[in-house]
Amino acid sequence: IGQADALVRTALDCGVTYFDHADIYGGGGSEELFGRVLEKDPALRGKMRVQSKCGICPGYFDFSKEHILDAVDNSLRRLHTDYLDALLLHRPDTLMEPEEVAEAFDRLEAQGKVLHFGVSNQNPGQMELLRRAVRQPLLFNQLQFGPMHTGMIDSGLNVNMTNPPSVDHDGGLLEYCRLNGVTIQPWSPYQYGFFEGVFIGSEKYPKLNAKLDELAEKYNVTNTAIALAWILRHPAKMQAVTGTINPKRLRDCA
């Protein structure tokens, strides 16, 4: 708990007040550890916003009303808090019944257990299907994005072309989110591939790292900060999920 406490306090000292969780992380262990920090010092809860995600189960996805309600209750218990500032549906469930999700959202909102709602890794069609039923605005979409995962912007830079980057895999997801006031939360911004590794310092990407190092020296910050600034420069006003549990790395990001 000492390391978790140090990370939380480092974040708050740096002005980082938004904490992202999911019930699947560590099988709930991540939320439990964070909750022990809040249990030890309940006053910290008023200084932060806490978000969690639900819907991923071992081997399948579950957006049923019963699962969403149970998942939130379990997350609240593990986190030692009475409410979530935001709940995200974690990846798409092709068996989703939008009306069931709407019933779950309405109950959670009425009970004061969740203040805001969003999704994760969903395309515009999936979000529109959900929006048809739910009353609450979908304020967030958590998507993989970073210098080595640029699909959201590649197709927009290659419109009316036939080269590989012109292929639109996401249905204009970036523009859709901007048009509808959805905050994109890039996850794994320092990874390449799908959890294949960190590109900073990797021998696989010498040109990228040379440029990161050059800019880091120019602006007297770390190469980690430069990579994050590249994301935050986008006018979509993205909210990057750093994914670090290292206080020094978090300070570098800040």
Rosetta blueprint (number, residue, H / E / L):
1 I L
2 G H
3 Q H
4 A H
5 D H
6 A H
7 L H
8 V H
9 R H
10 T H
11 A H
12 L H
13 D H
14 C L
15 G L
16 V L
17 T L
18 Y E
19 F E
20 D E
21 H L
22 A L
23 D L
24 I L
25 Y H
26 G H
27 G H
28 G H
29 G H
30 S H
31 E H
32 E H
33 L H
34 F H
35 G H
36 R H
37 V H
38 L H
39 E H
40 K H
41 D L
42 P H
43 A H
44 L H
45 R H
46 G H
47 K H
48 M L
49 R E
50 V E
51 Q E
52 S E
53 K E
54 C E
55 G L
56 I E
57 C E
58 P L
59 G L
60 Y E
61 F E
62 D L
63 F L
64 S L
65 K H
66 E H
67 H H
68 I H
69 L H
70 D H
71 A H
72 V H
73 D H
74 N H
75 S H
76 L H
77 R H
78 R H
79 L H
80 H L
81 T L
82 D L
83 Y L
84 L E
85 D E
86 A E
87 L E
88 L E
89 L E
90 H L
91 R L
92 P L
93 D L
94 T L
95 L L
96 M L
97 E L
98 P H
99 E H
100 E H
101 V H
102 A H
103 E H
104 A H
105 F H
106 D H
107 R H
108 L H
109 E H
110 A H
111 Q L
112 G L
113 K L
114 V E
115 L E
116 H E
117 F E
118 G E
119 V E
120 S E
121 N L
122 Q L
123 N L
124 P H
125 G H
126 Q H
127 M H
128 E H
129 L H
130 L H
131 R H
132 R L
133 A L
134 V L
135 R L
136 Q L
137 P L
138 L E
139 L E
140 F E
141 N E
142 Q E
143 L E
144 Q E
145 F L
146 G E
147 P L
148 M L
149 H E
150 T L
151 G H
152 M H
153 I H
154 D H
155 S H
156 G H
157 L H
158 N L
159 V L
160 N L
161 M L
162 T L
163 N L
164 P H
165 P H
166 S H
167 V L
168 D L
169 H L
170 D L
171 G L
172 G L
173 L H
174 L H
175 E H
176 Y H
177 C H
178 R H
179 L H
180 N L
181 G L
182 V L
183 T E
184 I E
185 Q E
186 P E
187 W E
188 S L
189 P L
190 Y L
191 Q E
192 Y E
193 G L
194 F L
195 F L
196 E L
197 G E
198 V E
199 F L
200 I L
201 G L
202 S L
203 E L
204 K L
205 Y L
206 P H
207 K H
208 L H
209 N H
210 A H
211 K H
212 L H
213 D H
214 E H
215 L H
216 A H
217 E H
218 K H
219 Y H
220 N L
221 V L
222 T L
223 N H
224 T H
225 A H
226 I H
227 A H
228 L H
229 A H
230 W H
231 I H
232 L H
233 R L
234 H L
235 P L
236 A L
237 K L
238 M L
239 Q L
240 A L
241 V L
242 T L
243 G L
244 T L
245 I L
246 N L
247 P H
248 K H
249 R H
250 L H
251 R H
252 D H
253 C H
254 A L
